[in-house]
Amino acid sequence: MGPHGSKKRKRDSNVAPDTSNDTSKPTAVFQPSEGRRYTLSVALPGSIIANAQSHELKTTLAGQIARALAVFCVDEVVIFDDGQGKQQMNNFPNRAQERYNDSDKDGYTGYSDPNYFLMHILSYLETPPHLRKHLFPLHPDLRTAGTLPSLDMPHHLRAHEWCQYREGVTTEAPLTRADNPGEGKVKKKRKSSSTTTTTTSVEAGLQYPVSIPTSIPPNTRVTLKFPTTDAPQNYQNSGLVADAVAPSAPREEAGYYWGYIMRSASSLSNVLVECSFDGGYDLTFGTSERGDPLSSLTPSNPDEDGSAPIPEFKHMLIVFGGVAGLEVAVKADEVLLGIGASGPDVLFDHWLNLCPGQGSRTIRTEEAVWLGLMGLRDVVLSKGMKS
């Protein structure tokens, strides 16, 4: 009996266990269903980096955009020059310009080349963490990139996670394995009269390197495909063999979202004409506060409205403007001026206002990216051609 004359109560062992969902770990893991042929591309100007007044703000801005690209499964990112980067740079104090105005890409580019800076950060964040030390040497642009939130995309696999596809980087010179039964030892490639098979060692974030039956130069990023979808027994041991496939194979064959590719464009017109995909973009959207409301894509009565329904697409593109909008990109584009383009609205299939009646005077580009990708999410999922 305790000091206060009370007995300890026994715990009721018949209390039902807590069967609620375990929220200690994320459950929204990407689950592919079928192969996907369509692609989603986003284009935006690098001048938005020049508008940020410190390295920390530039890096954070790029990180916010990268998070949106990952969340909404963007396949291609185009960074274009709208002619405003140097003009924005002139607004900074001379001391900052003298410190950072270095055209050498080995130096800091946040002021001298904002287009390159944005591409550099976005490429770094898209790369699986275990490959970054191989593909990205120390650089002033990346000095605080490690503080940004992880994108945690499907190809950012942990060492204990299995997937039939995996990203890797070649780590050494090609090796040869003799085909003669008595010569099973792997050795450095050299001339030999016997038949040999060339292999390359790939660092893929596993305990041991993976071998691929082809010769690829060192420090090359490759997409691997293993023979089986299920993890083989003791797959963490040495001896794993895979094939090098196209970076689009995980998306096209199995439906995985496999990160985004990067492309630069010297002007707005080159965003459209230098498309990475066969046939070009077949559905394009431009964004502006002077565009049509996003709701115009789904009129309440299509027959009376006369609007044509949005067709199915193979390659969809959404273009965002910088601080001064897409209008300044048209004025800085000699090709568009030469053909007499009256404005950016004539360049796209749809010219949209993502947030009619906005409460703030301006919507920042990194905010517009989230608004646009969310607003057009149903279009992407319902109109994209699966095969």
WOLIN-V214414 format. One record per residue. N is the residue number from 1. RES is the residue in one small letter. SS is DSSP state (~ for helix, > for strand, _ for the rest). PHI is phi in degrees with one decimal (* if undefined). PSI is psi as a letter, one per 40 degrees, with the letter a starting at -180 (NA if undefined). Layout:
{{N & RES & SS & PHI & PSI} {N & RES & SS & PHI & PSI}}
This chain:
{{1 & m & _ & * & h} {2 & g & _ & -73.9 & i} {3 & p & _ & -63.3 & d} {4 & h & _ & -103.4 & e} {5 & g & _ & 74.4 & f} {6 & s & _ & -109.4 & i} {7 & k & _ & -90.1 & i} {8 & k & _ & -71.5 & h} {9 & r & _ & -86.1 & h} {10 & k & _ & -77.9 & i} {11 & r & _ & -71.3 & i} {12 & d & _ & -78.1 & h} {13 & s & _ & -75.0 & e} {14 & n & _ & -92.2 & e} {15 & v & _ & -66.5 & h} {16 & a & _ & -65.0 & h} {17 & p & _ & -66.7 & i} {18 & d & _ & -74.8 & h} {19 & t & _ & -102.6 & e} {20 & s & _ & -69.0 & i} {21 & n & _ & -63.3 & h} {22 & d & _ & -79.0 & h} {23 & t & _ & -100.5 & e} {24 & s & _ & -74.3 & e} {25 & k & _ & -127.8 & i} {26 & p & _ & -65.8 & i} {27 & t & _ & -113.0 & e} {28 & a & _ & -83.8 & f} {29 & v & _ & -80.2 & h} {30 & f & _ & -61.3 & h} {31 & q & _ & -121.1 & h} {32 & p & _ & -69.6 & i} {33 & s & _ & -115.5 & d} {34 & e & _ & -156.0 & i} {35 & g & _ & -58.9 & i} {36 & r & _ & -130.5 & h} {37 & r & _ & -93.4 & d} {38 & y & _ & -73.0 & i} {39 & t & > & -130.0 & i} {40 & l & > & -121.3 & h} {41 & s & > & -118.2 & i} {42 & v & > & -128.6 & h} {43 & a & > & -123.4 & h} {44 & l & > & -152.7 & i} {45 & p & > & -83.7 & i} {46 & g & _ & -72.4 & e} {47 & s & ~ & -64.3 & e} {48 & i & ~ & -64.3 & d} {49 & i & ~ & -70.0 & d} {50 & a & ~ & -64.1 & d} {51 & n & _ & -77.2 & e} {52 & a & _ & -81.0 & h} {53 & q & _ & -95.6 & e} {54 & s & _ & -147.4 & i} {55 & h & ~ & -61.0 & d} {56 & e & ~ & -62.6 & d} {57 & l & ~ & -68.4 & d} {58 & k & ~ & -62.4 & d} {59 & t & ~ & -66.8 & d} {60 & t & ~ & -62.6 & d} {61 & l & ~ & -59.9 & d} {62 & a & ~ & -61.7 & d} {63 & g & ~ & -65.8 & d} {64 & q & ~ & -64.9 & d} {65 & i & ~ & -66.5 & d} {66 & a & ~ & -60.6 & d} {67 & r & ~ & -62.3 & d} {68 & a & ~ & -64.8 & d} {69 & l & ~ & -60.0 & d} {70 & a & ~ & -72.1 & d} {71 & v & ~ & -61.3 & d} {72 & f & _ & -101.4 & e} {73 & c & _ & 57.7 & f} {74 & v & _ & -77.6 & h} {75 & d & _ & -96.3 & d} {76 & e & > & -141.9 & h} {77 & v & > & -123.8 & h} {78 & v & > & -114.4 & h} {79 & i & > & -102.3 & h} {80 & f & > & -117.6 & i} {81 & d & _ & -94.7 & h} {82 & d & _ & -99.8 & e} {83 & g & _ & 79.1 & e} {84 & q & _ & -103.6 & e} {85 & g & ~ & -62.2 & d} {86 & k & ~ & -68.5 & d} {87 & q & ~ & -64.3 & d} {88 & q & ~ & -66.3 & d} {89 & m & ~ & -64.0 & d} {90 & n & _ & -68.2 & e} {91 & n & _ & -82.5 & e} {92 & f & _ & -90.3 & i} {93 & p & _ & -56.9 & i} {94 & n & ~ & -59.5 & d} {95 & r & ~ & -61.4 & d} {96 & a & ~ & -66.8 & d} {97 & q & ~ & -65.0 & d} {98 & e & ~ & -65.0 & d} {99 & r & ~ & -74.0 & d} {100 & y & ~ & -115.2 & e} {101 & n & _ & -78.0 & g} {102 & d & _ & -127.2 & h} {103 & s & _ & -74.7 & e} {104 & d & _ & -70.5 & h} {105 & k & _ & -67.4 & e} {106 & d & _ & -76.4 & e} {107 & g & _ & -96.5 & a} {108 & y & _ & -69.4 & h} {109 & t & _ & -116.1 & e} {110 & g & _ & -61.0 & d} {111 & y & _ & -106.0 & d} {112 & s & _ & -76.0 & d} {113 & d & _ & -147.3 & g} {114 & p & ~ & -62.4 & d} {115 & n & ~ & -63.0 & d} {116 & y & ~ & -65.0 & d} {117 & f & ~ & -58.1 & d} {118 & l & ~ & -64.3 & d} {119 & m & ~ & -63.3 & d} {120 & h & ~ & -62.5 & d} {121 & i & ~ & -66.8 & d} {122 & l & ~ & -64.0 & d} {123 & s & ~ & -65.2 & d} {124 & y & ~ & -61.9 & d} {125 & l & ~ & -69.1 & d} {126 & e & ~ & -72.3 & d} {127 & t & _ & -71.0 & h} {128 & p & _ & -54.8 & i} {129 & p & ~ & -54.2 & d} {130 & h & ~ & -73.1 & e} {131 & l & ~ & -102.0 & e} {132 & r & ~ & -63.2 & d} {133 & k & ~ & -65.8 & d} {134 & h & ~ & -84.6 & d} {135 & l & ~ & -101.8 & e} {136 & f & _ & -126.3 & g} {137 & p & _ & -68.2 & i} {138 & l & _ & -56.0 & h} {139 & h & _ & -151.2 & i} {140 & p & ~ & -58.2 & d} {141 & d & ~ & -60.6 & d} {142 & l & ~ & -100.6 & e} {143 & r & _ & -65.8 & d} {144 & t & _ & -120.6 & e} {145 & a & ~ & -65.2 & d} {146 & g & ~ & -67.7 & e} {147 & t & ~ & -86.9 & e} {148 & l & _ & -76.5 & i} {149 & p & _ & -60.8 & i} {150 & s & _ & -67.5 & i} {151 & l & _ & -81.1 & d} {152 & d & _ & 51.4 & f} {153 & m & _ & -83.2 & i} {154 & p & _ & -57.0 & d} {155 & h & _ & -87.5 & e} {156 & h & _ & -89.1 & g} {157 & l & _ & -82.7 & i} {158 & r & _ & -78.8 & i} {159 & a & _ & -63.2 & d} {160 & h & _ & -90.3 & e} {161 & e & _ & -95.7 & i} {162 & w & _ & -111.8 & h} {163 & c & _ & -149.0 & i} {164 & q & _ & -63.4 & d} {165 & y & > & -111.2 & i} {166 & r & > & -160.4 & i} {167 & e & > & -91.4 & i} {168 & g & > & -149.2 & i} {169 & v & > & -137.4 & h} {170 & t & > & -66.9 & h} {171 & t & _ & -116.3 & e} {172 & e & _ & -154.4 & i} {173 & a & _ & -63.8 & i} {174 & p & _ & -54.6 & i} {175 & l & > & -111.3 & i} {176 & t & > & -125.4 & i} {177 & r & > & -118.8 & h} {178 & a & > & -67.2 & h} {179 & d & _ & -81.9 & e} {180 & n & _ & -66.0 & h} {181 & p & _ & -56.1 & d} {182 & g & _ & -84.2 & e} {183 & e & _ & -123.6 & g} {184 & g & _ & -88.4 & e} {185 & k & _ & -74.8 & h} {186 & v & > & -78.0 & h} {187 & k & > & -140.7 & i} {188 & k & > & -62.5 & i} {189 & k & _ & -63.5 & h} {190 & r & _ & -155.8 & i} {191 & k & _ & -66.7 & h} {192 & s & _ & -152.4 & i} {193 & s & _ & -79.2 & d} {194 & s & _ & -80.3 & i} {195 & t & _ & -73.5 & h} {196 & t & > & -129.0 & i} {197 & t & > & -115.4 & h} {198 & t & > & -82.5 & h} {199 & t & > & -131.3 & i} {200 & t & > & -128.2 & h} {201 & s & > & -87.3 & h} {202 & v & > & -126.9 & h} {203 & e & > & -82.8 & h} {204 & a & _ & -123.6 & e} {205 & g & _ & 81.6 & e} {206 & l & _ & -99.6 & i} {207 & q & _ & -65.5 & d} {208 & y & _ & -127.3 & i} {209 & p & _ & -63.6 & i} {210 & v & > & -106.7 & i} {211 & s & > & -101.6 & h} {212 & i & > & -123.5 & i} {213 & p & _ & -82.2 & f} {214 & t & _ & -158.2 & i} {215 & s & _ & -100.7 & h} {216 & i & _ & -132.3 & h} {217 & p & _ & -58.8 & i} {218 & p & _ & -62.9 & i} {219 & n & _ & 60.7 & f} {220 & t & _ & -109.0 & h} {221 & r & > & -75.9 & h} {222 & v & > & -134.9 & i} {223 & t & > & -100.8 & h} {224 & l & > & -102.5 & i} {225 & k & > & -129.1 & h} {226 & f & > & -87.5 & i} {227 & p & _ & -63.9 & d} {228 & t & _ & -124.1 & i} {229 & t & _ & -78.6 & d} {230 & d & _ & -90.0 & i} {231 & a & _ & -67.2 & h} {232 & p & _ & -69.6 & i} {233 & q & _ & -64.4 & h} {234 & n & _ & 55.1 & f} {235 & y & _ & -68.9 & e} {236 & q & _ & -78.1 & e} {237 & n & _ & -80.3 & i} {238 & s & _ & -71.1 & i} {239 & g & _ & 108.8 & e} {240 & l & _ & -69.9 & h} {241 & v & > & -124.7 & h} {242 & a & > & -141.8 & i} {243 & d & > & -109.2 & i} {244 & a & > & -85.0 & h} {245 & v & > & -124.7 & i} {246 & a & _ & -66.3 & i} {247 & p & _ & -59.2 & d} {248 & s & _ & -84.2 & e} {249 & a & ~ & -59.5 & d} {250 & p & ~ & -58.6 & d} {251 & r & ~ & -73.3 & d} {252 & e & ~ & -73.1 & d} {253 & e & ~ & -89.4 & d} {254 & a & ~ & -121.2 & e} {255 & g & _ & 87.2 & e} {256 & y & _ & -71.0 & i} {257 & y & _ & -83.2 & h} {258 & w & _ & -122.5 & f} {259 & g & _ & 82.0 & a} {260 & y & _ & -122.6 & i} {261 & i & > & -96.0 & i} {262 & m & > & -113.0 & i} {263 & r & > & -146.9 & i} {264 & s & > & -107.8 & i} {265 & a & > & -135.8 & h} {266 & s & _ & -77.6 & e} {267 & s & _ & -161.0 & i} {268 & l & ~ & -65.0 & d} {269 & s & ~ & -64.0 & d} {270 & n & ~ & -71.8 & e} {271 & v & ~ & -58.0 & d} {272 & l & ~ & -84.6 & d} {273 & v & ~ & -85.4 & e} {274 & e & _ & -101.6 & f} {275 & c & _ & -58.9 & h} {276 & s & _ & -76.9 & e} {277 & f & _ & -108.3 & i} {278 & d & _ & -60.8 & h} {279 & g & _ & 89.2 & e} {280 & g & _ & 76.1 & a} {281 & y & _ & -81.0 & h} {282 & d & _ & -105.2 & e} {283 & l & > & -148.9 & h} {284 & t & > & -126.0 & i} {285 & f & > & -130.2 & h} {286 & g & > & -107.5 & i} {287 & t & > & -120.5 & h} {288 & s & > & -168.0 & i} {289 & e & > & -68.5 & e} {290 & r & > & -97.8 & e} {291 & g & > & -88.2 & a} {292 & d & > & -76.1 & i} {293 & p & > & -58.2 & i} {294 & l & ~ & -58.0 & d} {295 & s & ~ & -65.9 & e} {296 & s & ~ & -67.1 & e} {297 & l & ~ & -71.5 & d} {298 & t & ~ & -127.5 & g} {299 & p & _ & -63.2 & i} {300 & s & _ & -66.5 & d} {301 & n & _ & -135.3 & g} {302 & p & ~ & -58.2 & d} {303 & d & ~ & -64.8 & d} {304 & e & ~ & -77.7 & d} {305 & d & ~ & -71.9 & d} {306 & g & _ & 79.7 & e} {307 & s & _ & -76.9 & h} {308 & a & _ & -78.7 & h} {309 & p & _ & -65.2 & i} {310 & i & _ & -70.2 & h} {311 & p & _ & -77.8 & i} {312 & e & _ & -66.7 & i} {313 & f & > & -134.5 & i} {314 & k & _ & -101.6 & d} {315 & h & > & -138.4 & h} {316 & m & > & -105.8 & i} {317 & l & > & -129.3 & h} {318 & i & > & -118.9 & h} {319 & v & > & -113.1 & h} {320 & f & _ & -112.5 & i} {321 & g & _ & -95.1 & i} {322 & g & _ & -93.3 & a} {323 & v & _ & -59.4 & d} {324 & a & _ & -97.8 & e} {325 & g & _ & 85.8 & i} {326 & l & ~ & -75.2 & e} {327 & e & ~ & -60.4 & d} {328 & v & ~ & -69.7 & d} {329 & a & ~ & -67.0 & d} {330 & v & ~ & -66.5 & d} {331 & k & ~ & -66.3 & d} {332 & a & _ & -91.6 & e} {333 & d & _ & -101.8 & h} {334 & e & ~ & -65.2 & d} {335 & v & ~ & -65.3 & d} {336 & l & ~ & -67.4 & d} {337 & l & ~ & -66.1 & d} {338 & g & ~ & -67.2 & d} {339 & i & _ & -93.3 & e} {340 & g & _ & 74.4 & f} {341 & a & _ & -62.9 & h} {342 & s & _ & -77.3 & d} {343 & g & _ & 178.2 & i} {344 & p & ~ & -68.6 & d} {345 & d & ~ & -61.7 & d} {346 & v & ~ & -78.2 & e} {347 & l & ~ & -87.4 & e} {348 & f & _ & -120.7 & i} {349 & d & _ & -69.3 & d} {350 & h & > & -139.1 & h} {351 & w & > & -120.3 & h} {352 & l & > & -118.4 & i} {353 & n & > & -100.2 & h} {354 & l & _ & -75.7 & d} {355 & c & _ & -146.9 & g} {356 & p & _ & -60.5 & i} {357 & g & _ & 71.6 & f} {358 & q & _ & -61.1 & i} {359 & g & _ & -80.2 & d} {360 & s & _ & -90.8 & i} {361 & r & _ & -63.1 & d} {362 & t & _ & -132.3 & i} {363 & i & _ & -114.2 & h} {364 & r & _ & -68.9 & i} {365 & t & ~ & -59.4 & d} {366 & e & ~ & -64.7 & d} {367 & e & ~ & -76.9 & d} {368 & a & ~ & -63.8 & d} {369 & v & ~ & -61.0 & d} {370 & w & ~ & -63.6 & d} {371 & l & ~ & -62.1 & d} {372 & g & ~ & -67.0 & d} {373 & l & ~ & -67.6 & d} {374 & m & ~ & -71.6 & d} {375 & g & ~ & -65.1 & d} {376 & l & _ & -100.9 & e} {377 & r & ~ & -59.4 & d} {378 & d & ~ & -64.4 & d} {379 & v & ~ & -62.6 & d} {380 & v & ~ & -61.5 & d} {381 & l & ~ & -73.9 & d} {382 & s & ~ & -93.7 & d} {383 & k & ~ & -109.7 & e} {384 & g & > & -71.3 & h} {385 & m & _ & -75.8 & h} {386 & k & _ & -76.1 & d} {387 & s & _ & -145.8 & NA}}
